[in-house]
Amino acid sequence: MTRDYLLRAGLRAGMHVLDVGSGAGDVAFLAADIVGPTGLVIGSDRSAEALDAARARAAQRGLENVIFHQCDPATFTFDIAFDAVVGRYVLMFAPDPVEMLRGVARHLGPGGVMVFHEVDWTGAASFPSVPTYDNCFRCIVETFRRVGTNPNMGLQLHATFVKAGLPAPSMAVSALAGGGSDSMSGIDLISDLAATMAPVMEQMGVIAASELGPETLQDRIRAEAYASGSVVVGRYEVGAWSRRM
């Protein structure tokens, strides 16, 4: 999905791209593949540990058109203007996403494009209801809220772009959906995420790990969905892109 959003936004060979919140480099590598050997991708992140992993992965892949820089891209000053600024799952963690977007927009040259991919849990649901699935995503959303992460950043991208002084973005939404026996339904993704978050859920007073039952969560959701002939819909994956005038 991220690659599709980057291409629809207009990334192409030869561009200079800034990746915001690179982490281990996944989006930077997607962009590097698109811009090719005549382009350049600079990945930025505040975590030295994450960037060490990204550099190691880049070396393993033999990539020479991507480099990583430890900094806060919203406040740092780069020596070049970029043709595109991109980011995935970044604004949802920002205390002030408008201010962050405004800060990274400084790095765009004339006609440069801003592209962000964020999640939104607004549409996560099951039809007919699968109680264990519904409770699972409700616990995830509530935990995000309690730790200060925005679970609805995706559908807020339009307003965030506009408030940051950018033109209203073009947008696209994608989501996984399917039945209990469907391997592409996304049940594995939501149950794995809930299992990973179980200690934090308990710490934040959302649900006890013993009540969530992460070890059997996926099997229980699949069994309930299959028994009731239900369709489950996962979180929205939202892309937004806008070209600076």
N, C-alpha and C positions, 0 to 999 in steps of 0.2 A: 504493500500500500504506500509506504513512504516513497519508494522509487517512482511510483505512478504520480504521486503529488509533485515530486520534484520535476518530472518531465512535463507535466501539465502546466507547471508554473513557468516553464521556459528554460530550464537549465540545459546547457548544450556544451559541445566541445569548445575548449579554449577559455572558459570562464574562470574567474577567480572567486572562490566561495569560502565564506566563513561559516563553520559549523559551531553553533552555540551549545554548550553543555555536552561535549562529545562523549564523555564517559569512556567506554572501551573502544569507541571509534566506529560503531556500526554505520551511523549515518554519514560520517566522513568518508567511509569506504564506498558507500553507494554513490555519493557525489563525485568522488575521485574517478569512479568507473565511467560516469557520464561525461565529465569534462575532459577525460583522456590525458595523454601525455603533454598536450599543449596547454592544459589548464593547471590550476593549483587549488588545493583545498587546505585551509588552515583550521585545524580543530582546536577548540578552546574549552578549558574546564578548570575549575579551581582545585580539583583533586589531583595531587601529584601521583598517587597510587593508580588511579584510573588511567592517567595519561601514560604511565610506564607500561601498563598493559596494552594500551592502544599502539604505542610505538613498537612494542614487541610484535604485535599482530601485523602491523604495516611492514616490518622487516621480513617477517615470514612470507608475506605475500609479494615481496619485492616491489612494493609501491614507492615510487620516487616523486609522485606529484601530490603527496599529502604529508604535512608536518603538524606537530601538536605543540601548543603553547599554553603554559599554566598561567591563567589570569582570570579576572572577572571581565568578560567581554563587554558588559554594560558600562564599565568605567574605563577600561583600558584603551589606549590610543595605538592603532596600528599604523604602519608606514605606508600602507596602500589602501585605496578604496576598493570595495568588492562589488562584483556583478550580482552576487546573491548572498543573502544571509539566511541560514537554514537552522532548524532545531526540531527535535522530537522529544516529547515528554519532559519538557523543561519549564514552561510557563506555569504548569500545575503546581510546581514546588516554589514558585517565586512569591515572596510576601506582597510584592506590588508588580503584577505582570505588565501593567501599562507602562510603568517607569522602566522596567527591564526592556520592553520592546522599543521604547523611545531611545534608550541608551544604545542598543545594538543597531538601530536604524541609522545612527550616525556614520556607520561604516559603509553604508551603501553609496555607490557612485550614482550619477544621474541615470535614470532608467533602470536602476538596480531593483531586484525582486526580493521580497521577504517571503519566506515559506516556513510555516510551522505545522507540525502534526501533533495533535494532542488527543487525549481520550476524554470521553464523556459517558457517564453511567446512566444518563437520563432514560435511555431506551432499554436498558437491561430488564428482561421480563420473561415470563413463560406463559404459554397458552395451550390448553388450560393450565392453571397454576400447578407448578411443581414446588411444594412447600420448602423442601430442603434447598433447592436452587435459589428461590426467592429470598430465603433467610440468609443464604451465603452472600449474595451480592449486597443485601442490606447491611450486613456486618462489615463488608469491605468498605462500602461508602461511608458508614458512620465512623469507622476507624480512620479513614482518610481525613474526614472533617476534624476529628479530635486531635490529630497530630499536625493540623495546619496545611494539609494538601487539598487542593481543589478538585473534587471528583467530577466537576462539570465544566472544566476549562474548555473542552472542545467546542461546545456551542456558544461559549462566551468569546471565541476568537474574533468574531465580527466586530463586536463592541470594543474589544481590546485594541484591535488594529486602528479603528477610527479614533478612539480616545488618545492613542499614541501619535496621532497626526498623519497616519498613512491612509491612502485611499481605501474605501471599503473593499474587502477581499472577495475574490472568487472562492468558493468552498465546495468540498465534496465530503460525503460520509459513507463509511463502509462498516459492516458488522457481520460477524459470524452468526449463523442460525442453523438449527437442525433438530432432529429427534434424538431420543436416547441411544439409539444404535448407530447414529451418524458420527463418524470419527472427526468430521469437520465442523461439528456443532459448536465447538469452543468450550464444552463442558470441562475438558481436561485443563484448559487455560485458567478458567475461573476457580476450579477446585485446587489447582496447584498454587495459584496466587493466594487463596484463602489459607492454605496450609502453611505457606511461607509467612503470612501475616499473623498466624495464630498466636504467637507469643505477644505481639504488640496488641492484638485484639484483647487479650486477657489483661495485659498491663493497663490498657486504657479503659477497662471496665465495660467493654462491649459484649463479650461472651467468653465463657471459660473454654479453654482448649478441649477439655473433656466433653463439653456439650457440643462443640463444633464437630469433634471427631474427624480430624483431618486425614487420618489413615484410611478411613473408609468412605470419605466424602464423595469422591468421584463415582464410586460404584453405587452409592445410595441415590445420587442424583440421576444417574443413567437408568437405574431400575425404576424409579418413580416416573421419569419421563416416558420410558417405554410402556409402563403399565397403563398410563393415562393417555397415551398417544399424543403427548404434548410436544410442542416446539419451543425450544429455548432460544432466546436472542441475547447475544453478548453485548458488551460495551460498544459504544460508537467509537470508531477511529476517524477523527475529523482532520481534514487538511484545509488550510487556508493560505492563500497567496495573493500578494498585492505588489504592483510595480510602482516604485517611487517616481514621482513626476519630476 
